[in-house]
Amino acid sequence: MATGKSYFEFIREQLDGIEGIAFRAMMGEYIIYCNGKVVGGIYDDRLLIKPTAAAKRLMPEAEYELPYEGAKEMLLVDNVESRELLAELIPAVAEDLPEPKAKKKK
């Protein structure tokens, strides 16, 4: 099951205003970037975030879920209605992640 357009639009609106946020559609799902770093995604109408120290601190009761078969587990954001949580969570996760690797020039 792929993510529905209405759920994607809802999450996009919830994340509106977070500096550096971007989305990329991929095989019916959406990857979420913050300041050029992959922080999570929208998979099967679920918002999943990488399990960084900040994410675990801000969502200590969050459940781990697989975005798709064979992937690493991510944390389920079950309080997607809270713009305050999302505005703190997304940049904090990005801050925890290493800088993206530079792409090699051919």
MIKOLRO-311733 format. One record per atom (N, C-alpha, C, O, CB): residue in one letter; x, y, z. Coordinates in steps of 0.2 Angstrom, whole numbers, plus 5000, padded with zeros to 4 digits. Last residue first. Glycine has a CB too. Layout:
AXYZ/...
# end
This chain:
K515950644939/K516250594934/K516650624930/K516950594925/K515650564930/K516050674957/K516050694950/K516350644945/K516850614946/K516350764949/K515150604970/K515750604966/K515650634959/K515150624956/K516050534966/K514350704983/K514350664977/K514950664973/K515250724972/K513750684973/A514750705000/A514850734993/A514750684988/A515050634988/A515450774993/K513650645012/K514250635008/K514250675002/K513750674998/K514350555007/P512850755024/P512850705018/P513450705014/P513850755014/P512250725013/E513450755041/E513350795034/E513250745029/E513650685029/E513950845033/P512550655052/P513150675049/P512950715043/P512450705040/P513650615048/L511150705064/L511450665058/L512050695055/L512150755055/L510850655053/D510750795073/D511050735075/D511350695070/D511850655071/D510550685079/E510050885065/E510650905069/E511050845071/E511650845071/E510450955075/A508950815061/A509350835056/A510050855060/A510550835057/A509150895052/V508250805074/V508550745071/V509050765065/V509550725065/V507950705067/A507950945076/A508450905080/A508650845077/A509250825079/A508050895087/P507050965065/P507751005065/P508250965070/P508850965069/P507651075067/I505950875069/I506350875063/I507050905063/I507450875061/I505850905058/L505650925083/L505850855081/L506250855075/L506850825075/L505250805081/E505051045083/E505651035087/E505950975085/E506650965084/E505451025094/A503951035074/A504451095073/A505051085077/A505651105075/A504151155075/L503350925080/L503650915073/L504150975072/L504650965069/L503150915068/L502850985092/L503250935092/L503650925086/L504250915086/L502850865094/E501951085086/E502551105090/E503051045091/E503651065091/E502251125097/R501051015079/R501551055075/R502151075079/R502651085077/R501251115072/S500250875082/S500650925086/S501250955081/S501750935081/S500950895092/E499850775074/E499350835074/E499750895078/E499550945078/E498750815078/V500650665075/V500750705069/V500250775069/V500450815065/V500550675063/N501050565085/N500750635087/N500850685081/N501050735082/N500950665093/D501750465081/D501050455082/D500650515083/D500050515083/D500950395087/V503050425072/V502750485075/V502050475075/V501650485070/V503050545071/L504050285074/L503350305072/L503250365075/L503250375082/L502850255073/L505750265069/L505250285075/L504550305072/L504650355067/L505550335080/M506350125060/M506250195061/M505750205067/M505350165068/M506050235055/E507449995055/E506850015059/E506950095060/E507450125060/E506849985065/K507949975038/K508149985045/K507550015048/K507150055045/K508750035046/A507149865026/A507449925028/A507649925036/A507449885039/A506949985027/G506549745023/G507249755022/G507549815024/G508149825024/G507349735015/E504949825019/E505349755020/E506049765018/E506249795013/E505049705016/Y504849985025/Y504749935020/Y505149875022/Y505649885025/Y504849965013/P504950045038/P504650085032/P504450035027/P503950045023/P505050135030/L504549965053/L504949955047/L504550005041/L503949995040/L505049885044/E504650045069/E504250015063/E504750015057/E505150055056/E503550045062/Y504550065086/Y504950055080/Y504550025075/Y504149975077/Y505650015082/E503650195095/E503750125093/E504150125087/E504150165083/E503050085092/A503950305108/A503850295101/A504050225100/A504550195102/A504250345097/E504250355121/E503750295120/E503650275113/E503250235112/E503050315123/P505050475119/P505250415122/P504850345122/P505150295123/P505350425130/M505350585109/M504750535109/M504950465112/M505050415109/M504550525101/L506450655113/L505750695112/L505150645111/L504650665113/L505850735105/R507350555113/R507250595119/R506550635119/R506250635123/R507850655120/K507350495101/K507150455106/K507050495113/K506650475117/K507750405108/A507750615093/A507150585092/A506850535098/A506350535100/A507150535086/A509050625098/A508550685099/A507850655098/A507450665102/A508650735094/A509650515094/A509650525101/A509150575102/A508750575107/A510350555104/T508750445080/T509250475083/T509150485090/T508650475093/T509450545079/P507950355070/P507950345078/P508650375081/P509050345083/P507950275080/K507050445058/K507650405060/K507750405068/K507650455071/K508350435056/I505250425057/I505850465058/I506450425060/I506350375063/I505750525064/L503750415048/L504350385052/L504950425052/L505050455047/L504450315048/L502150435047/L502650475047/L503250435051/L503150425057/L502550545050/R501150335036/R501450335042/R502050385042/R502350385037/R501650265045/D500550295023/D500250335028/D500450335035/D500050345040/D499450325027/D501750215018/D501050185020/D500650225025/D500350205029/D501150115023/Y502850335024/Y502750265021/Y502050235023/Y501950235029/Y503350225024/I503750475023/I503050455024/I502950385020/I503050385014/I502650515021/G505350485033/G504950485027/G504150465029/G504050455034/G505150435022/G506850565038/G506350515039/G505950515032/G506150525027/G505850535044/V507950645035/V507750635042/V507250585043/V507150555049/V507550705045/V509250675025/V508650625026/V508550615033/V508950585037/V508750565022/K509850835024/K509950775027/K509250735027/K508750765028/K510150785034/G509650965019/G509950925015/G510050855018/G510350815014/G510650955013/N508751025029/N509451045028/N509851005024/N510450995026/N509751065035/C507850885029/C507950945033/C508650965032/C509150925034/C507750935040/Y506750775019/Y507450805020/Y507350865025/Y506850905024/Y507750825014/I505850635017/I505850695020/I506650715022/I506950685025/I505450705027/I505150545004/I505750555008/I505750625011/I505550665007/I506450535005/Y503650455001/Y504050525001/Y504550525006/Y504450505012/Y503450575003/E503050334989/E503150354996/E503550424996/E503650444990/E503550305001/G503050294976/G502350294980/G502450314987/G501950324991/G502050234980/M504450294973/M504050234973/M503350234977/M503250194981/M504450174975/M504650444980/M505050394978/M504550324979/M504450304984/M505650384982/A504750624981/A504350564980/A504750504977/A505250514973/A503750584975/R505450724993/R505550684987/R505150624986/R505150584990/R506350674986/F505450875001/F505150815000/F505350784994/F505450824989/F504350815001/A506150985014/A506050965007/A505750895007/A505850855011/A506650975003/I506551115025/I506251055024/I506051045016/I505951095013/I505551055028/G507251235029/G507651185026/G507251115024/G507551065023/G508251165030/E506151275043/E506751295039/E507051235036/E507251185039/E507251335042/I504551245044/I505151215046/I505651235041/I505651215035/I505151145048/G503451285037/G503751335041/G504351305044/G504751345047/G503251355046/D502551135037/D502651195034/D502951245039/D502651255044/D501951225031/L502251015042/L502951035042/L503051105039/L503651125039/L503350975039/Q500851015040/Q501051005047/Q501851035047/Q502051065052/Q500950935050/E500851005026/E500551065029/E500851065037/E500951125039/E499851065029/R501350875024/R501750935021/R501450995025/R501851045026/R501650935014/I500350805030/I501050805033/I501450865031/I501750895035/I501450735032/F499350825021/F499250845028/F499950845031/F500050895035/F498850785031/E499850775009/E499750845009/E499650865017/E499850925019/E499150865005/F499950635013/F500550675011/F500450755012/F500850785015/F500850665004/Y498550615014/Y499050605020/Y499650645018/Y499950675023/Y499150535021/S498150635000/S497950675006/S498350675012/S498450725015/S497150655007/K498850534993/K499050604992/K498750644998/K499150694999/K498750624985/G499450395003/G498950434999/G499150504998/G499450535003/G498250425003/T500750285000/T500450335004/T499950375000/T500150384994/T501050385007/A500350114995/A500750174995/A500450224999/A499850225001/A500850194988/M500449945000/M500050005000/M500450065000/M500950075004/M499550005006/
# end
